[in-house]
Amino acid sequence: MKVIFSQIKQERKIKWEHKRVDWNYHRQMLVHTEEFENRFRMKEAHFDALLDILRDSLTVSVKHSMSSTGGNEPICPEVILACGLRFLGLGENPPALADMYGMSVPSAKRVVRMFLNAIDFNDTCPELRLVLPDPTDRRELEALADEWRNVSTAFGLLNGHLGALDGWLPRTEAPRDVKNQAAYFSGHYQCYGLNCQALCDPDLLFMYFCVAAPGKTNDVRAFGRCRALKEWLAKLPDEYFIGGDNAYTLTDKLVTPYTKAEIDGDEHKRTYNYYLSQLRIRIEMAFGRLTTKWRRLRSTLNFSNKTNSQIIRVCTKLHNYCIRMSLKDGTYVRPVVSGNVDELNPSAFGVDPFDGGGNRRSKWGYLESDPEAVAAPVRYSVLVTPDSSRRESILAEVYSRNTLRPRHNRFRNDNNREDEMT
């Protein structure tokens, strides 16, 4: 028996000593070739600031590293951060990261997990946070409402608007860690996915984000699972509200557009829709910016449901980090929307289109939550009671002022209707 164990021990493969990348040389090369921001999806100064915030969480034990690698030096926090950002930003997988930075594939997987956990569980960095304004602080609420007024051309018709809400369907492989795979399958897109609900501010910062439900779930039910957001809405003073599309139930705190059937030729209802769409487009821009910068979200996520959800959460926190850091150094440019949202060029707002969607949301870089699921029967009394009073109040103001959309938009729509009739 001793002889057998001795032979097994002798036959065990000797660990390969991976040559670590020279980080300083690697960094200088990327800075010199002006590729640093392309590789890591953020400016050099913002990378350094994030490194300082996460250094303790990304530091590997020297003793543990020397023991597990046969004497090789530990992977430094700079390389761990670089691997994580490239994993999310460029969609590079652990084998490619291992070859690039001089480590084993299992080590590359470990450092990516370290990075994801460091971001996901960080609660000290304000730039990484997703925060809803305090519903009891009227000064904070009014400041946010004022920011929305500054990006609207509605002449104050939508005073009190605090955020734009929408759903998004990131694609995944068939989840192996759930009991009901069919619940995750979108019949419209013929793929598996998750229903994510998000609320953004005028600067495209996510104030709220939730991986809410399986991909087949409609937005009303997914929204019903967003307990923190619903509680926040319920605590808002009466004069404040958010805006969403027709996938949601119309209430006094969540206004939606008029449908084509409801408009029935009413120019003032079209005017209301026009100005509401100028605000709602910003959540589409936010999703588009998110998936354009963090390209992992453009691919089919092929991890467990738990890891897929963590990847999405971490990307949204990094999205906020990049915007807030640009706001701090004065380099951020707030998107300006002055015309019809259907005529906007996404590339002018830093958004690459998403192939395979076939609708306006794919033009803005993402798949909307399953549009066919919207028609599923919903017991509204269980989820939320419909209430059109706020929308009717806004429409009454439109009538009172006799406010109409810009002339060019009315003429364009009239021409489109004539084309449909011929």
C-alpha positions as a printed Julia matrix, in Angstrom:
422×3 Matrix{Float64}:
   0.0    0.0     0.0
   2.85   2.39    0.87
   4.45   1.65   -2.49
   1.22   2.53   -4.38
   0.82   5.85   -2.58
   4.48   6.59   -3.18
   4.06   6.01   -6.92
   0.94   8.24   -7.05
   2.8   11.0    -5.26
   5.72  10.74   -7.67
   3.41  10.83  -10.71
   1.55  13.97   -9.59
   2.06  16.73  -12.13
   4.38  19.53  -11.1
   2.58  22.9   -10.98
   3.43  25.27  -13.77
   4.95  28.51  -12.55
   3.03  31.21  -14.38
   5.0   34.36  -15.12
   3.01  37.3   -13.78
   2.5   40.23  -16.1
   4.57  43.32  -15.35
   1.67  45.61  -14.39
   3.63  48.85  -14.6
   4.85  48.04  -18.12
   1.35  46.87  -19.15
  -0.22  50.05  -17.84
   2.35  52.36  -19.43
   1.87  50.62  -22.76
  -1.91  51.1   -22.67
  -1.58  54.74  -21.6
   1.0   55.45  -24.31
  -1.15  53.85  -27.03
  -4.25  55.64  -25.67
  -6.01  52.32  -25.16
  -6.36  52.37  -21.35
  -9.96  53.61  -21.32
 -10.98  51.23  -24.12
  -9.6   48.24  -22.23
 -10.93  49.06  -18.78
 -14.03  51.11  -19.71
 -13.02  54.05  -17.53
 -10.43  56.79  -17.35
  -7.06  56.16  -15.74
  -7.81  58.45  -12.79
 -11.16  56.73  -12.21
  -9.44  53.32  -12.31
  -6.98  54.46   -9.64
  -9.77  55.84   -7.46
 -11.7   52.57   -7.69
  -8.53  50.63   -6.89
  -8.04  52.64   -3.7
 -11.63  51.92   -2.68
 -11.39  48.17   -3.33
  -7.73  47.48   -2.49
  -8.4   45.67    0.79
 -11.08  43.48   -0.8
  -8.78  42.64   -3.74
  -5.63  41.86   -1.77
  -4.58  38.19   -1.82
  -2.89  36.62    1.19
   0.84  36.26    0.44
   1.14  33.14    2.6
  -1.87  31.46    0.97
  -0.68  32.38   -2.53
   2.86  31.08   -1.97
   1.46  27.84   -0.61
  -1.1   27.21   -3.37
   1.14  28.22   -6.29
   4.34  26.55   -5.21
   6.1   29.79   -4.37
   4.73  32.11   -7.06
   4.06  35.7    -6.04
   0.42  36.68   -5.36
  -1.74  38.39   -7.96
  -1.73  42.11   -7.21
  -4.97  44.13   -6.7
  -4.24  46.13   -9.89
  -4.36  42.96  -11.99
  -7.47  41.65  -10.2
  -9.28  44.93  -10.93
  -8.07  44.85  -14.54
  -9.32  41.27  -14.99
 -12.72  42.12  -13.54
 -13.19  45.2   -15.69
 -12.17  43.35  -18.85
 -14.45  40.44  -17.94
 -17.44  42.79  -17.77
 -16.4   45.52  -20.19
 -14.97  43.5   -23.07
 -16.63  40.18  -22.32
 -13.28  38.39  -22.03
 -13.42  34.97  -20.38
 -11.09  33.49  -17.72
  -8.88  31.49  -20.13
  -8.06  34.65  -22.11
  -7.46  36.61  -18.9
  -5.21  33.82  -17.58
  -3.04  33.92  -20.7
  -2.91  37.72  -20.7
  -1.99  38.28  -17.06
   0.07  35.19  -16.27
  -2.05  32.95  -14.06
  -3.87  29.62  -14.19
  -7.47  29.44  -15.42
  -8.75  28.5   -11.92
  -6.92  31.57  -10.57
  -8.51  33.75  -13.24
 -11.93  32.48  -12.21
 -11.15  33.2    -8.57
  -9.99  36.77   -9.19
 -13.12  37.5   -11.24
 -15.24  36.24   -8.33
 -13.2   38.4    -5.94
 -13.84  41.43   -8.12
 -17.59  40.79   -8.43
 -17.94  40.33   -4.67
 -15.85  43.41   -3.92
 -18.18  45.6    -6.0
 -21.43  43.86   -5.12
 -20.92  43.97   -1.35
 -19.32  47.4    -1.14
 -21.44  49.76    0.94
 -18.92  52.53    1.63
 -18.34  54.08   -1.8
 -21.06  56.64   -2.61
 -20.16  56.63   -6.32
 -21.11  52.95   -6.59
 -24.48  53.26   -4.89
 -27.98  53.08   -6.3
 -30.01  55.38   -4.07
 -33.62  56.56   -4.12
 -34.1   60.08   -2.74
 -35.48  60.34    0.78
 -39.3   60.49    0.37
 -39.56  62.6     3.51
 -37.01  65.2     2.38
 -38.95  67.69    0.26
 -35.82  69.7    -0.5
 -34.15  66.64   -2.03
 -37.3   65.66   -3.94
 -37.77  69.16   -5.31
 -34.12  69.32   -6.39
 -34.6   66.1    -8.37
 -37.9   67.32   -9.85
 -36.14  70.52  -10.87
 -33.46  68.51  -12.68
 -36.2   66.76  -14.66
 -37.79  70.14  -15.5
 -34.41  71.22  -16.89
 -34.39  68.36  -19.41
 -38.04  68.8   -20.46
 -39.54  71.19  -23.0
 -43.04  70.68  -21.58
 -43.35  74.16  -20.03
 -43.88  72.7   -16.55
 -46.71  70.34  -17.53
 -44.98  67.4   -15.86
 -43.92  69.13  -12.65
 -43.18  66.6    -9.92
 -41.75  63.92  -12.22
 -38.94  62.12  -10.34
 -37.84  59.18  -12.47
 -38.23  57.08  -15.61
 -39.13  53.4   -15.19
 -38.73  50.53  -17.64
 -38.02  46.8   -17.92
 -35.09  45.06  -19.59
 -34.47  41.46  -20.66
 -30.79  40.4   -20.44
 -30.37  37.07  -22.21
 -29.19  33.96  -20.38
 -28.74  30.3   -21.11
 -31.39  27.93  -19.79
 -30.91  28.18  -16.01
 -29.82  24.93  -14.38
 -30.38  26.02  -10.79
 -34.16  26.61  -10.96
 -37.17  24.31  -10.83
 -39.15  25.86  -13.69
 -36.94  26.66  -16.69
 -39.95  27.51  -18.84
 -40.64  30.58  -16.68
 -37.39  32.1   -17.96
 -38.12  31.58  -21.66
 -39.29  34.56  -23.72
 -41.54  33.38  -26.52
 -41.19  36.72  -28.3
 -37.38  36.66  -28.48
 -37.05  32.86  -28.4
 -34.42  33.01  -25.68
 -34.04  32.67  -21.93
 -33.63  35.74  -19.79
 -34.36  37.74  -16.67
 -36.83  40.57  -16.11
 -34.99  43.59  -14.68
 -36.79  46.71  -13.47
 -34.98  50.05  -13.19
 -35.6   53.7   -12.4
 -33.18  56.41  -13.54
 -32.6   60.13  -13.04
 -31.99  62.8   -15.74
 -28.24  62.03  -15.82
 -28.99  58.34  -16.59
 -27.93  57.28  -13.1
 -29.81  54.25  -11.79
 -31.64  55.23   -8.61
 -33.19  51.77   -8.35
 -32.42  48.47  -10.04
 -33.81  45.01   -9.41
 -33.36  41.63  -11.1
 -37.03  41.11  -10.4
 -38.34  37.98  -12.09
 -37.88  35.26  -14.72
 -37.84  36.47  -18.32
 -41.38  35.34  -19.15
 -42.85  37.56  -16.44
 -44.73  40.68  -17.54
 -43.7   44.1   -16.26
 -46.76  44.54  -14.02
 -45.95  41.37  -12.08
 -42.21  42.08  -12.07
 -42.88  45.58  -10.76
 -45.06  44.0    -8.1
 -41.97  42.22   -6.77
 -40.01  45.48   -6.4
 -40.97  45.95   -2.76
 -38.46  48.73   -1.97
 -39.54  50.78   -4.98
 -43.26  50.36   -4.23
 -42.75  51.33   -0.6
 -40.8   54.42   -1.7
 -43.59  55.43   -4.1
 -46.2   55.0    -1.38
 -44.28  57.36    0.91
 -43.9   60.13   -1.7
 -45.85  63.35   -1.13
 -48.9   63.67   -3.37
 -47.31  66.05   -5.89
 -44.55  63.64   -6.98
 -44.66  60.7    -9.4
 -42.64  58.64  -11.91
 -43.24  57.78  -15.57
 -43.4   54.43  -17.36
 -44.72  52.89  -20.57
 -48.01  51.1   -21.2
 -46.67  47.86  -19.79
 -47.4   49.27  -16.32
 -50.64  50.02  -14.55
 -51.61  53.7   -14.62
 -51.79  55.14  -11.09
 -51.48  58.52   -9.4
 -47.8   57.76   -8.69
 -46.93  56.09  -12.02
 -48.14  57.85  -15.16
 -48.19  56.14  -18.55
 -48.92  57.27  -22.14
 -52.31  57.13  -23.84
 -52.72  54.16  -26.13
 -53.64  54.66  -29.8
 -57.21  53.61  -29.03
 -57.41  56.13  -26.18
 -56.02  58.96  -28.31
 -58.61  58.53  -31.06
 -57.46  61.64  -32.91
 -57.14  63.85  -29.81
 -54.22  66.18  -30.48
 -53.9   67.16  -26.81
 -53.44  63.54  -25.78
 -50.72  63.23  -28.41
 -49.1   66.31  -26.9
 -49.15  64.7   -23.45
 -47.53  61.55  -24.91
 -44.92  63.59  -26.74
 -43.67  65.37  -23.63
 -43.83  62.25  -21.44
 -41.75  60.35  -24.01
 -39.02  63.02  -23.75
 -38.58  61.98  -20.14
 -39.12  58.24  -20.52
 -36.45  57.98  -23.25
 -33.8   58.5   -20.57
 -34.29  55.05  -19.05
 -33.82  53.63  -22.55
 -30.64  55.69  -22.87
 -29.49  54.42  -19.46
 -29.95  50.77  -20.46
 -28.23  51.51  -23.78
 -25.25  53.16  -22.1
 -25.07  50.27  -19.63
 -24.88  47.54  -22.28
 -22.69  49.57  -24.63
 -19.98  50.07  -21.99
 -20.28  46.7   -20.24
 -20.33  44.37  -23.24
 -20.73  41.22  -21.18
 -24.41  42.2   -21.01
 -24.67  42.05  -24.82
 -23.78  38.34  -24.75
 -25.83  35.43  -23.46
 -25.01  35.1   -19.77
 -24.04  31.47  -19.23
 -23.54  31.18  -15.48
 -25.86  30.21  -12.65
 -28.88  32.41  -11.98
 -27.16  33.72   -8.87
 -23.99  34.68  -10.74
 -25.89  36.13  -13.71
 -27.84  38.36  -11.33
 -24.63  39.43   -9.59
 -22.99  40.31  -12.91
 -25.95  42.52  -13.81
 -25.94  44.24  -10.4
 -22.2   44.9   -10.55
 -22.48  46.38  -14.04
 -25.18  48.8   -12.88
 -23.01  49.92   -9.95
 -20.05  50.47  -12.29
 -22.35  52.37  -14.66
 -23.22  54.74  -11.82
 -19.58  54.96  -10.74
 -18.4   56.09  -14.17
 -21.12  58.74  -14.49
 -20.61  60.1   -10.97
 -16.82  60.29  -11.41
 -17.32  62.17  -14.69
 -19.75  64.52  -12.94
 -17.13  65.15  -10.23
 -14.36  66.01  -12.68
 -16.66  68.07  -14.91
 -16.36  65.89  -18.02
 -19.89  64.46  -18.07
 -22.27  65.83  -20.69
 -25.96  65.42  -19.86
 -27.93  64.13  -22.89
 -30.15  66.79  -24.46
 -33.45  65.63  -25.99
 -35.36  68.37  -27.77
 -37.2   66.66  -30.61
 -39.2   63.52  -31.27
 -37.61  60.54  -29.54
 -38.25  58.28  -32.55
 -35.93  60.46  -34.64
 -32.99  60.41  -32.23
 -29.71  58.79  -33.28
 -28.54  56.52  -30.43
 -24.89  56.78  -31.45
 -25.04  60.52  -30.7
 -25.75  59.54  -27.08
 -23.0   56.94  -26.77
 -25.25  53.94  -27.48
 -24.54  51.13  -29.94
 -27.6   49.31  -31.35
 -28.3   45.74  -30.28
 -28.62  43.19  -33.08
 -31.55  40.81  -33.03
 -34.23  42.82  -31.27
 -36.2   44.33  -34.12
 -37.83  47.13  -32.11
 -37.04  50.6   -30.79
 -35.46  49.23  -27.62
 -32.94  47.21  -29.66
 -32.09  50.45  -31.46
 -31.22  51.77  -28.01
 -28.98  48.82  -27.22
 -31.14  46.36  -25.29
 -34.15  44.04  -25.37
 -37.24  45.29  -23.59
 -38.91  42.9   -21.19
 -41.03  40.39  -23.11
 -43.71  42.49  -24.89
 -45.94  39.45  -25.42
 -46.05  38.82  -21.67
 -47.7   42.21  -21.16
 -50.98  40.81  -22.42
 -51.06  38.06  -19.79
 -54.1   38.22  -17.46
 -53.38  40.25  -14.35
 -55.49  40.59  -11.2
 -54.85  44.27  -10.69
 -56.64  44.31   -7.36
 -53.92  42.01   -6.02
 -51.02  44.1    -7.36
 -52.13  47.73   -7.64
 -55.36  49.63   -8.18
 -55.53  51.59  -11.47
 -55.92  55.35  -11.03
 -56.0   57.84  -13.9
 -56.53  60.99  -11.81
 -53.03  62.41  -12.17
 -52.88  61.81  -15.92
 -56.3   63.4   -16.33
 -55.11  66.38  -14.29
 -52.05  66.82  -16.54
 -54.23  66.48  -19.64
 -56.64  69.1   -18.28
 -53.7   71.48  -17.99
 -52.74  70.72  -21.61
 -56.3   71.6   -22.66
 -56.35  74.72  -20.48
 -53.16  76.06  -22.05
 -54.06  74.69  -25.48
 -50.51  73.34  -25.61
 -49.61  71.42  -28.76
 -46.58  69.45  -29.84
 -44.01  71.23  -32.0
 -45.32  71.79  -35.53
 -42.65  69.64  -37.18
 -43.71  66.66  -35.07
 -47.4   67.11  -35.91
 -46.64  67.34  -39.63
 -44.43  64.25  -39.5
 -47.12  62.19  -37.76
 -49.8   63.45  -40.16
 -47.66  62.38  -43.12
 -47.1   58.97  -41.54
 -50.83  58.46  -41.1
 -51.46  59.44  -44.73
 -48.84  56.91  -45.83
 -50.57  54.2   -43.78
 -53.91  54.97  -45.49
 -52.51  54.79  -49.05
